[in-house]
Amino acid sequence: VLLELNCETDFVTKTDEFSSLVSTAGTALLHAGPGGEGDGDLVAGLSVEGGGTMAEFLKEGVASIGENLGLRRFVRLESTDGAIGSYVHAGGKIGVVVEVAGAQAADEELLRSLAMQIAAAIPRCVGRQEVSPEEIEKERDIFAAQARSSGKPEKVVDRIVDGKMDKYFREICLLEQEYVRDSDLTVAALLEQAAEKKGSGLEIKRFFRFQLGEGVERKTANLADEVAAQIAQGS
C-alpha cells in the first residue's frame, strides 16, 4: 500500500502521533482495502483497527492533533506471480511501489533499486507500448514542425523526428531510462542482468509514484532533481 495523508503543517508530520495515524491507516488499507487506486471517500466506511470506520478514525485524529487531516489518495497492489518493491524518500515526500512478475522476496535489492529509479527519474510508463498512438502522433508533429522551422531539408525531417522520439521514449519509459546508479546501463539491461543471474524471467508489470502535494503545491517542483542526485551518490 502507498498512501498520501495530508495535514496542515510540517511540524505535525514530525510527531509520533501523525506517524501512528499513517501506520494505522496503511494497515487498514493493506488488510481490508480495495485493490487499485482511490481516495478517502472510497474507503470512508473501511474498518480500522480499534473499531470504527476510516472516516471516524480521521475525524478523531483531527480532534487529537488540532489540524485538518485528509487521506488524499492511495494505491493497493497485490501480486499473484511476483513481488512488490517499495521506496520512500525525503521523510515521506516521495513514495513508490513497483510490481515485478517473476521476482521473489529474495530479490529485495533489485526491487528497491527499481523503486529508487522511479522516484528519481519520474517515468510515466513501463515501456513505449503503453504510449497512446495519439500522443506519439502529436509529439511527432511537434518535432517535425521544429525541424522545418529551423530550416532542415524535408528529406531529413523524418530521420530527425525518429531520433527525437527515441529520446522522448528514453525520458518517459522506465525500461528505456538510463539507470541512475550506473549510467552504462538502461533499466531494461539491469533487469536482463538480474534475470540471467536468477535463471528466470523478470517483467515490470506496473508502478505508482506519489510526490507529496503534486498537482496542488508548487514548492516541490525541484525535488526530483534532488532525489536523483542523492540516489546516484548512494544516499
Accessible surface in RSA format (square Angstrom, percent):
REM  Atomic radii and reference values for relative SASA: ProtOr
REM  Chains: A
REM  Algorithm: Lee & Richards
REM  Probe-radius: 1.40
REM  Slices: 20
REM RES _ NUM      All-atoms   Total-Side   Main-Chain    Non-polar    All polar
REM                ABS   REL    ABS   REL    ABS   REL    ABS   REL    ABS   REL
RES VAL A   1    53.85  35.4   5.56   5.0  48.30 116.4   6.38   5.5  47.48 128.8
RES LEU A   2    17.09   9.5  15.89  11.4   1.20   3.0  17.09  12.0   0.00   0.0
RES LEU A   3    31.71  17.7  10.54   7.5  21.17  53.2  10.54   7.4  21.17  57.0
RES GLU A   4     9.18   5.3   5.50   4.2   3.69   8.8   8.79  17.0   0.39   0.3
RES LEU A   5    13.73   7.6   0.61   0.4  13.12  33.0   0.61   0.4  13.12  35.3
RES ASN A   6    43.72  30.2  41.08  39.7   2.65   6.4  23.78  57.2  19.94  19.3
RES CYS A   7    31.13  23.6   3.70   4.1  27.43  64.5   1.28   3.2  29.86  32.2
RES GLU A   8   108.54  62.3  71.86  54.4  36.68  87.3  29.14  56.4  79.40  64.8
RES THR A   9    63.74  45.3  54.21  55.0   9.54  22.7  61.80  83.0   1.95   2.9
RES ASP A  10    87.48  61.3  82.20  81.8   5.28  12.5  19.55  46.0  67.93  67.8
RES PHE A  11   155.78  77.9 148.91  92.2   6.86  17.9 152.71  92.6   3.06   8.8
RES VAL A  12     9.84   6.5   9.84   8.9   0.00   0.0   9.84   8.5   0.00   0.0
RES THR A  13    55.17  39.2  41.12  41.7  14.05  33.5  31.53  42.3  23.64  35.7
RES LYS A  14   159.93  78.0 124.79  76.6  35.14  83.7 109.07  98.2  50.85  54.2
RES THR A  15    41.09  29.2  35.04  35.5   6.05  14.4  39.48  53.0   1.61   2.4
RES ASP A  16   128.33  89.9 119.60 119.0   8.73  20.6  38.48  90.6  89.85  89.6
RES GLU A  17    76.33  43.8  67.63  51.2   8.70  20.7  38.14  73.8  38.19  31.2
RES PHE A  18    16.02   8.0  16.02   9.9   0.00   0.0  16.02   9.7   0.00   0.0
RES SER A  19    63.62  53.8  54.86  73.2   8.76  20.2  34.30  73.0  29.32  41.1
RES SER A  20    62.94  53.2  55.77  74.4   7.18  16.5  29.54  62.9  33.41  46.8
RES LEU A  21    16.05   8.9  15.50  11.1   0.55   1.4  16.00  11.2   0.05   0.1
RES VAL A  22    49.25  32.4  48.61  44.0   0.64   1.6  48.61  42.2   0.64   1.7
RES SER A  23    69.58  58.8  57.65  76.9  11.93  27.5  34.50  73.5  35.08  49.1
RES THR A  24    30.54  21.7  26.79  27.2   3.75   8.9   9.15  12.3  21.40  32.3
RES ALA A  25     0.20   0.2   0.20   0.3   0.00   0.0   0.20   0.3   0.00   0.0
RES GLY A  26    12.94  16.0   0.00   N/A  12.94  16.0  12.19  33.5   0.75   1.7
RES THR A  27    51.13  36.4  47.98  48.6   3.15   7.5  27.98  37.6  23.15  35.0
RES ALA A  28     9.07   8.3   0.31   0.5   8.76  19.9   8.57  12.1   0.50   1.3
RES LEU A  29     0.00   0.0   0.00   0.0   0.00   0.0   0.00   0.0   0.00   0.0
RES LEU A  30    88.16  49.1  85.00  60.8   3.16   7.9  85.00  59.7   3.16   8.5
RES HIS A  31   136.43  74.6 104.92  72.9  31.51  80.6  71.29  73.5  65.14  75.8
RES ALA A  32    63.06  58.0  35.53  54.8  27.52  62.6  44.37  62.5  18.69  49.5
RES GLY A  33     9.70  12.0   0.00   N/A   9.70  12.0   0.14   0.4   9.56  21.4
RES PRO A  34    53.54  39.0  41.41  37.8  12.12  44.1  53.07  43.8   0.46   2.9
RES GLY A  35    56.26  69.4   0.00   N/A  56.26  69.4  25.31  69.4  30.96  69.3
RES GLY A  36    29.52  36.4   0.00   N/A  29.52  36.4  25.15  69.0   4.37   9.8
RES GLU A  37   117.41  67.4  94.19  71.3  23.22  55.3  24.22  46.8  93.19  76.1
RES GLY A  38    20.01  24.7   0.00   N/A  20.01  24.7  16.21  44.5   3.80   8.5
RES ASP A  39    60.59  42.4  60.09  59.8   0.51   1.2  15.07  35.5  45.53  45.4
RES GLY A  40    15.88  19.6   0.00   N/A  15.88  19.6  11.65  32.0   4.23   9.5
RES ASP A  41   127.33  89.2 107.01 106.5  20.33  48.1  30.25  71.2  97.08  96.8
RES LEU A  42   105.54  58.8  76.51  54.7  29.02  73.0  83.11  58.4  22.42  60.3
RES VAL A  43     4.25   2.8   1.47   1.3   2.77   6.7   4.25   3.7   0.00   0.0
RES ALA A  44    37.62  34.6  34.98  54.0   2.64   6.0  36.15  50.9   1.47   3.9
RES GLY A  45    60.28  74.3   0.00   N/A  60.28  74.3  33.74  92.6  26.54  59.4
RES LEU A  46    26.98  15.0  18.33  13.1   8.66  21.8  24.65  17.3   2.33   6.3
RES SER A  47    82.86  70.0  74.57  99.5   8.30  19.1  35.54  75.7  47.33  66.3
RES VAL A  48     6.91   4.5   0.78   0.7   6.14  14.8   2.39   2.1   4.52  12.3
RES GLU A  49   141.56  81.3 112.66  85.2  28.90  68.8  54.71 105.8  86.86  70.9
RES GLY A  50    84.58 104.3   0.00   N/A  84.58 104.3  41.95 115.1  42.63  95.5
RES GLY A  51    57.51  70.9   0.00   N/A  57.51  70.9  35.92  98.6  21.59  48.4
RES GLY A  52    39.28  48.4   0.00   N/A  39.28  48.4  22.22  61.0  17.06  38.2
RES THR A  53    41.52  29.5  41.46  42.0   0.05   0.1  38.03  51.1   3.49   5.3
RES MET A  54     0.71   0.4   0.71   0.5   0.00   0.0   0.71   0.6   0.00   0.0
RES ALA A  55    49.74  45.7  38.02  58.7  11.72  26.7  44.11  62.1   5.63  14.9
RES GLU A  56    87.65  50.3  85.83  64.9   1.82   4.3  35.33  68.3  52.32  42.7
RES PHE A  57    28.39  14.2  25.47  15.8   2.93   7.6  27.65  16.8   0.75   2.1
RES LEU A  58    21.27  11.8  21.16  15.1   0.10   0.3  21.27  14.9   0.00   0.0
RES LYS A  59   158.37  77.3 151.64  93.0   6.73  16.0  99.06  89.2  59.31  63.2
RES GLU A  60   118.10  67.8 110.51  83.6   7.59  18.1  46.51  90.0  71.59  58.5
RES GLY A  61     3.64   4.5   0.00   N/A   3.64   4.5   3.16   8.7   0.48   1.1
RES VAL A  62    47.14  31.0  46.04  41.7   1.09   2.6  46.04  40.0   1.09   3.0
RES ALA A  63    88.08  81.0  52.11  80.4  35.97  81.8  62.99  88.7  25.09  66.5
RES SER A  64    73.66  62.2  36.93  49.3  36.73  84.6  31.35  66.7  42.31  59.3
RES ILE A  65    32.53  18.5   5.27   3.9  27.25  65.7   9.12   6.6  23.41  63.5
RES GLY A  66    62.17  76.7   0.00   N/A  62.17  76.7  31.88  87.5  30.29  67.8
RES GLU A  67    25.59  14.7  22.88  17.3   2.71   6.4  15.08  29.2  10.50   8.6
RES ASN A  68   101.79  70.2  99.79  96.4   2.01   4.8  22.81  54.9  78.99  76.3
RES LEU A  69    23.38  13.0   0.00   0.0  23.38  58.8   1.99   1.4  21.39  57.6
RES GLY A  70    29.77  36.7   0.00   N/A  29.77  36.7  28.21  77.4   1.56   3.5
RES LEU A  71     9.28   5.2   0.06   0.0   9.22  23.2   0.15   0.1   9.13  24.6
RES ARG A  72    78.31  32.9  60.53  30.9  17.79  42.3  34.81  47.6  43.50  26.4
RES ARG A  73    47.88  20.1  47.88  24.4   0.00   0.0  26.91  36.8  20.97  12.7
RES PHE A  74     1.16   0.6   0.32   0.2   0.84   2.2   0.32   0.2   0.84   2.4
RES VAL A  75     0.27   0.2   0.01   0.0   0.26   0.6   0.01   0.0   0.26   0.7
RES ARG A  76    40.48  17.0  37.82  19.3   2.66   6.3   1.83   2.5  38.65  23.4
RES LEU A  77    17.39   9.7   3.21   2.3  14.18  35.6   3.32   2.3  14.07  37.9
RES GLU A  78   116.23  66.7 101.96  77.1  14.27  34.0  40.61  78.5  75.62  61.7
RES SER A  79    29.08  24.6   2.83   3.8  26.25  60.5   3.04   6.5  26.04  36.5
RES THR A  80   136.47  97.1  95.35  96.7  41.12  98.0  77.14 103.6  59.33  89.7
RES ASP A  81    81.75  57.3  62.67  62.4  19.08  45.1  43.10 101.4  38.66  38.6
RES GLY A  82    26.25  32.4   0.00   N/A  26.25  32.4   2.39   6.6  23.86  53.4
RES ALA A  83    15.97  14.7  10.47  16.2   5.50  12.5  15.97  22.5   0.00   0.0
RES ILE A  84    62.54  35.6  34.37  25.6  28.17  67.9  34.37  24.8  28.17  76.4
RES GLY A  85     4.73   5.8   0.00   N/A   4.73   5.8   4.73  13.0   0.00   0.0
RES SER A  86    65.06  55.0  55.04  73.5  10.02  23.1  18.09  38.5  46.97  65.8
RES TYR A  87    12.69   5.9   9.04   5.1   3.65   9.5   6.79   5.1   5.90   7.3
RES VAL A  88    95.87  63.1  73.16  66.2  22.71  54.7  73.16  63.6  22.71  61.6
RES HIS A  89    14.44   7.9  11.93   8.3   2.51   6.4  10.55  10.9   3.89   4.5
RES ALA A  90    35.12  32.3   7.94  12.3  27.17  61.8  26.21  36.9   8.90  23.6
RES GLY A  91    90.61 111.7   0.00   N/A  90.61 111.7  45.65 125.3  44.95 100.7
RES GLY A  92    42.50  52.4   0.00   N/A  42.50  52.4  19.79  54.3  22.70  50.8
RES LYS A  93    84.42  41.2  83.78  51.4   0.63   1.5  43.02  38.7  41.40  44.1
RES ILE A  94     0.67   0.4   0.00   0.0   0.67   1.6   0.67   0.5   0.00   0.0
RES GLY A  95     6.35   7.8   0.00   N/A   6.35   7.8   3.79  10.4   2.56   5.7
RES VAL A  96     0.92   0.6   0.00   0.0   0.92   2.2   0.00   0.0   0.92   2.5
RES VAL A  97     7.48   4.9   7.48   6.8   0.00   0.0   7.48   6.5   0.00   0.0
RES VAL A  98     0.00   0.0   0.00   0.0   0.00   0.0   0.00   0.0   0.00   0.0
RES GLU A  99    10.51   6.0  10.51   7.9   0.00   0.0   0.00   0.0  10.51   8.6
RES VAL A 100     0.00   0.0   0.00   0.0   0.00   0.0   0.00   0.0   0.00   0.0
RES ALA A 101    12.56  11.5  11.59  17.9   0.96   2.2  11.85  16.7   0.71   1.9
RES GLY A 102    30.02  37.0   0.00   N/A  30.02  37.0  23.84  65.4   6.18  13.8
RES ALA A 103     3.96   3.6   0.00   0.0   3.96   9.0   0.00   0.0   3.96  10.5
RES GLN A 104   111.10  62.1 107.10  78.3   4.00   9.5  29.61  63.0  81.49  61.8
RES ALA A 105    90.60  83.3  69.56 107.3  21.05  47.9  76.74 108.1  13.86  36.7
RES ALA A 106    96.74  88.9  54.77  84.5  41.97  95.5  67.04  94.4  29.70  78.7
RES ASP A 107    25.55  17.9  20.38  20.3   5.17  12.2   5.26  12.4  20.28  20.2
RES GLU A 108   122.80  70.5 122.02  92.3   0.77   1.8  38.41  74.3  84.39  68.9
RES GLU A 109   143.80  82.6 136.51 103.3   7.28  17.3  54.44 105.3  89.36  73.0
RES LEU A 110    22.08  12.3  16.68  11.9   5.40  13.6  20.25  14.2   1.82   4.9
RES LEU A 111     7.61   4.2   7.61   5.4   0.00   0.0   7.61   5.3   0.00   0.0
RES ARG A 112   114.53  48.1 113.84  58.0   0.69   1.6  36.19  49.5  78.34  47.5
RES SER A 113     8.87   7.5   8.63  11.5   0.24   0.5   1.66   3.5   7.21  10.1
RES LEU A 114     0.11   0.1   0.11   0.1   0.00   0.0   0.11   0.1   0.00   0.0
RES ALA A 115     0.00   0.0   0.00   0.0   0.00   0.0   0.00   0.0   0.00   0.0
RES MET A 116     6.34   3.3   6.34   4.2   0.00   0.0   5.07   4.3   1.28   1.7
RES GLN A 117     0.18   0.1   0.17   0.1   0.01   0.0   0.17   0.4   0.01   0.0
RES ILE A 118     0.00   0.0   0.00   0.0   0.00   0.0   0.00   0.0   0.00   0.0
RES ALA A 119     0.00   0.0   0.00   0.0   0.00   0.0   0.00   0.0   0.00   0.0
RES ALA A 120     6.24   5.7   0.00   0.0   6.24  14.2   0.00   0.0   6.24  16.5
RES ALA A 121    32.84  30.2  11.74  18.1  21.11  48.0  20.11  28.3  12.74  33.7
RES ILE A 122    80.17  45.6  71.51  53.3   8.66  20.9  71.51  51.5   8.66  23.5
RES PRO A 123     6.94   5.1   0.00   0.0   6.94  25.2   0.00   0.0   6.94  43.1
RES ARG A 124   138.18  58.0 106.06  54.1  32.12  76.5  57.91  79.1  80.26  48.6
RES CYS A 125    13.70  10.4  10.73  12.0   2.96   7.0  11.96  30.3   1.74   1.9
RES VAL A 126     8.48   5.6   8.48   7.7   0.01   0.0   8.48   7.4   0.01   0.0
RES GLY A 127     3.26   4.0   0.00   N/A   3.26   4.0   3.26   9.0   0.00   0.0
RES ARG A 128    97.25  40.8  92.74  47.3   4.50  10.7  45.89  62.7  51.36  31.1
RES GLN A 129   139.10  77.8 101.94  74.5  37.16  88.5  70.48 150.0  68.62  52.0
RES GLU A 130    91.43  52.5  56.51  42.7  34.92  83.1  35.47  68.6  55.95  45.7
RES VAL A 131    11.73   7.7   1.18   1.1  10.54  25.4   4.89   4.2   6.84  18.5
RES SER A 132    47.43  40.1  40.33  53.8   7.10  16.3  36.79  78.3  10.63  14.9
RES PRO A 133   100.33  73.1  93.61  85.3   6.72  24.4  96.95  80.0   3.38  21.0
RES GLU A 134   124.41  71.4 117.07  88.6   7.34  17.5  68.25 132.0  56.17  45.9
RES GLU A 135    36.35  20.9  31.43  23.8   4.92  11.7  22.17  42.9  14.19  11.6
RES ILE A 136    50.20  28.6  50.20  37.4   0.00   0.0  50.20  36.2   0.00   0.0
RES GLU A 137   110.98  63.7 108.33  82.0   2.65   6.3  33.48  64.8  77.50  63.3
RES LYS A 138   131.00  63.9 125.39  76.9   5.61  13.4  73.09  65.8  57.91  61.7
RES GLU A 139    29.03  16.7  29.03  22.0   0.00   0.0   0.00   0.0  29.03  23.7
RES ARG A 140    77.69  32.6  76.68  39.1   1.01   2.4  26.87  36.7  50.82  30.8
RES ASP A 141    87.98  61.6  81.09  80.7   6.89  16.3  27.89  65.6  60.09  59.9
RES ILE A 142    70.19  39.9  66.04  49.2   4.15  10.0  69.96  50.4   0.23   0.6
RES PHE A 143    30.61  15.3  30.61  19.0   0.00   0.0  30.61  18.6   0.00   0.0
RES ALA A 144    12.89  11.9  12.89  19.9   0.00   0.0  12.89  18.2   0.00   0.0
RES ALA A 145    58.01  53.3  50.37  77.7   7.64  17.4  54.69  77.0   3.33   8.8
RES GLN A 146    89.32  49.9  82.87  60.6   6.45  15.4  36.88  78.5  52.44  39.8
RES ALA A 147     4.37   4.0   0.07   0.1   4.30   9.8   4.37   6.2   0.00   0.0
RES ARG A 148   120.58  50.6 104.00  53.0  16.58  39.5  48.80  66.7  71.78  43.5
RES SER A 149    98.98  83.6  54.96  73.4  44.02 101.4  52.03 110.8  46.95  65.8
RES SER A 150    76.29  64.5  37.67  50.3  38.62  89.0  47.33 100.8  28.96  40.6
RES GLY A 151    63.03  77.7   0.00   N/A  63.03  77.7  35.81  98.3  27.22  61.0
RES LYS A 152   103.08  50.3  93.19  57.2   9.89  23.6  35.87  32.3  67.21  71.6
RES PRO A 153    72.04  52.5  60.47  55.1  11.57  42.1  72.04  59.5   0.00   0.0
RES GLU A 154   110.86  63.6  95.08  71.9  15.78  37.6  65.28 126.3  45.58  37.2
RES LYS A 155   178.64  87.1 142.61  87.5  36.03  85.8  97.11  87.4  81.53  86.8
RES VAL A 156    25.71  16.9  25.71  23.3   0.00   0.0  25.71  22.3   0.00   0.0
RES VAL A 157     1.14   0.8   1.14   1.0   0.00   0.0   1.14   1.0   0.00   0.0
RES ASP A 158    97.63  68.4  97.63  97.2   0.00   0.0  26.85  63.2  70.77  70.6
RES ARG A 159   162.87  68.4 153.95  78.5   8.92  21.2  72.86  99.6  90.01  54.5
RES ILE A 160    46.29  26.3  38.58  28.7   7.72  18.6  45.12  32.5   1.17   3.2
RES VAL A 161     2.62   1.7   2.62   2.4   0.00   0.0   2.62   2.3   0.00   0.0
RES ASP A 162    68.28  47.8  65.88  65.6   2.40   5.7  25.00  58.8  43.27  43.2
RES GLY A 163    39.79  49.1   0.00   N/A  39.79  49.1  33.24  91.2   6.55  14.7
RES LYS A 164    83.50  40.7  79.71  48.9   3.79   9.0  31.58  28.4  51.92  55.3
RES MET A 165     6.27   3.2   6.27   4.2   0.00   0.0   6.27   5.3   0.00   0.0
RES ASP A 166    59.03  41.4  59.03  58.8   0.00   0.0   9.88  23.3  49.15  49.0
RES LYS A 167   119.27  58.2 119.27  73.2   0.00   0.0  61.44  55.3  57.83  61.6
RES TYR A 168    30.93  14.4  28.78  16.4   2.14   5.6  25.89  19.5   5.03   6.2
RES PHE A 169    10.55   5.3  10.55   6.5   0.00   0.0  10.55   6.4   0.00   0.0
RES ARG A 170   120.57  50.6 115.35  58.8   5.22  12.4  44.56  60.9  76.01  46.1
RES GLU A 171    96.57  55.4  83.86  63.4  12.71  30.3  40.92  79.1  55.65  45.4
RES ILE A 172    15.23   8.7  15.05  11.2   0.19   0.4  15.23  11.0   0.00   0.0
RES CYS A 173     0.00   0.0   0.00   0.0   0.00   0.0   0.00   0.0   0.00   0.0
RES LEU A 174     0.00   0.0   0.00   0.0   0.00   0.0   0.00   0.0   0.00   0.0
RES LEU A 175    46.76  26.0  46.30  33.1   0.47   1.2  46.30  32.5   0.47   1.3
RES GLU A 176    42.18  24.2  37.33  28.2   4.85  11.5  26.96  52.2  15.22  12.4
RES GLN A 177     7.18   4.0   6.97   5.1   0.21   0.5   5.37  11.4   1.81   1.4
RES GLU A 178   109.67  63.0  96.95  73.3  12.72  30.3  28.98  56.1  80.69  65.9
RES TYR A 179    16.98   7.9  16.44   9.4   0.54   1.4   8.58   6.5   8.40  10.4
RES VAL A 180    33.63  22.1  16.84  15.2  16.79  40.5  23.04  20.0  10.59  28.7
RES ARG A 181   109.94  46.2  78.66  40.1  31.28  74.5  14.55  19.9  95.39  57.8
RES ASP A 182    57.96  40.6  50.63  50.4   7.33  17.3  18.24  42.9  39.71  39.6
RES SER A 183    79.12  66.9  57.74  77.1  21.38  49.3  25.83  55.0  53.29  74.7
RES ASP A 184   134.02  93.9  99.15  98.7  34.87  82.5  29.72  69.9 104.30 104.0
RES LEU A 185    29.52  16.4  27.34  19.6   2.17   5.5  28.92  20.3   0.60   1.6
RES THR A 186    57.28  40.7  56.52  57.3   0.76   1.8  49.82  66.9   7.46  11.3
RES VAL A 187     0.00   0.0   0.00   0.0   0.00   0.0   0.00   0.0   0.00   0.0
RES ALA A 188    31.25  28.7  29.74  45.9   1.51   3.4  30.72  43.3   0.53   1.4
RES ALA A 189    28.30  26.0  26.82  41.4   1.48   3.4  27.87  39.2   0.43   1.1
RES LEU A 190    24.49  13.6  24.39  17.4   0.10   0.3  24.39  17.1   0.10   0.3
RES LEU A 191    14.31   8.0  13.99  10.0   0.32   0.8  14.18  10.0   0.13   0.3
RES GLU A 192   119.27  68.5 111.57  84.4   7.70  18.3  47.30  91.5  71.97  58.8
RES GLN A 193    99.19  55.5  92.03  67.3   7.16  17.0  38.24  81.4  60.95  46.2
RES ALA A 194    23.93  22.0  13.96  21.5   9.97  22.7  20.97  29.5   2.96   7.8
RES ALA A 195    19.55  18.0  17.46  26.9   2.09   4.7  17.70  24.9   1.85   4.9
RES GLU A 196   149.21  85.7 123.60  93.5  25.61  61.0  52.11 100.8  97.10  79.3
RES LYS A 197   191.53  93.4 155.64  95.5  35.88  85.4 108.37  97.5  83.16  88.6
RES LYS A 198    65.10  31.8  30.28  18.6  34.82  82.9  29.85  26.9  35.24  37.5
RES GLY A 199    66.54  82.1   0.00   N/A  66.54  82.1  32.41  88.9  34.13  76.4
RES SER A 200    56.25  47.5  42.86  57.2  13.38  30.8  49.82 106.1   6.43   9.0
RES GLY A 201    57.00  70.3   0.00   N/A  57.00  70.3  38.16 104.7  18.84  42.2
RES LEU A 202    21.75  12.1   0.59   0.4  21.16  53.2   1.51   1.1  20.24  54.5
RES GLU A 203    97.59  56.0  96.27  72.8   1.32   3.1  33.93  65.6  63.66  52.0
RES ILE A 204     6.54   3.7   0.04   0.0   6.50  15.7   0.04   0.0   6.50  17.6
RES LYS A 205    92.06  44.9  70.74  43.4  21.32  50.8  31.22  28.1  60.84  64.8
RES ARG A 206    90.19  37.9  87.72  44.7   2.47   5.9  38.89  53.2  51.30  31.1
RES PHE A 207    28.50  14.3  13.71   8.5  14.80  38.5  13.71   8.3  14.80  42.4
RES PHE A 208    41.13  20.6  37.88  23.5   3.24   8.4  41.13  24.9   0.00   0.0
RES ARG A 209    31.94  13.4  13.14   6.7  18.80  44.8   9.06  12.4  22.87  13.9
RES PHE A 210    18.10   9.1  16.95  10.5   1.15   3.0  16.95  10.3   1.15   3.3
RES GLN A 211    14.91   8.3  14.91  10.9   0.00   0.0   0.99   2.1  13.93  10.6
RES LEU A 212    57.15  31.8  53.41  38.2   3.74   9.4  55.34  38.9   1.81   4.9
RES GLY A 213     3.62   4.5   0.00   N/A   3.62   4.5   3.62   9.9   0.00   0.0
RES GLU A 214    56.99  32.7  51.85  39.2   5.14  12.2  28.43  55.0  28.56  23.3
RES GLY A 215    85.52 105.5   0.00   N/A  85.52 105.5  42.69 117.1  42.83  95.9
RES VAL A 216   106.67  70.2  72.45  65.6  34.22  82.5  78.40  68.1  28.28  76.7
RES GLU A 217    71.03  40.8  55.66  42.1  15.38  36.6  28.15  54.5  42.88  35.0
RES ARG A 218   220.28  92.5 204.33 104.2  15.95  38.0  83.42 114.0 136.85  82.9
RES LYS A 219   159.84  78.0 116.43  71.4  43.41 103.3  88.78  79.9  71.05  75.7
RES THR A 220    15.38  10.9  12.40  12.6   2.98   7.1  12.02  16.1   3.36   5.1
RES ALA A 221    80.87  74.4  45.36  70.0  35.51  80.8  57.02  80.3  23.85  63.2
RES ASN A 222   113.30  78.1 108.74 105.1   4.56  11.0  28.46  68.5  84.84  82.0
RES LEU A 223    17.26   9.6  12.74   9.1   4.52  11.4  15.54  10.9   1.71   4.6
RES ALA A 224    10.25   9.4   9.74  15.0   0.50   1.1  10.17  14.3   0.08   0.2
RES ASP A 225   104.04  72.9  96.15  95.7   7.89  18.7  30.80  72.5  73.25  73.1
RES GLU A 226    80.87  46.4  71.80  54.3   9.07  21.6  33.32  64.4  47.55  38.8
RES VAL A 227     0.00   0.0   0.00   0.0   0.00   0.0   0.00   0.0   0.00   0.0
RES ALA A 228    29.95  27.5  28.80  44.5   1.15   2.6  29.04  40.9   0.91   2.4
RES ALA A 229    49.00  45.1  40.31  62.2   8.69  19.8  48.56  68.4   0.44   1.2
RES GLN A 230    58.77  32.9  58.77  43.0   0.00   0.0  17.18  36.6  41.59  31.5
RES ILE A 231     0.35   0.2   0.09   0.1   0.26   0.6   0.09   0.1   0.26   0.7
RES ALA A 232    60.40  55.5  32.47  50.1  27.93  63.5  32.68  46.0  27.73  73.4
RES GLN A 233   146.42  81.9 107.48  78.5  38.94  92.7  43.64  92.9 102.79  78.0
RES GLY A 234    48.99  60.4   0.00   N/A  48.99  60.4  17.90  49.1  31.08  69.6
RES SER A 235    83.62  70.7  37.43  49.9  46.19 106.4  56.44 120.2  27.18  38.1
END  Absolute sums over single chains surface
CHAIN  1 A    13091.3       9928.5       3162.8       6874.7       6216.6
END  Absolute sums over all chains
TOTAL         13091.3       9928.5       3162.8       6874.7       6216.6
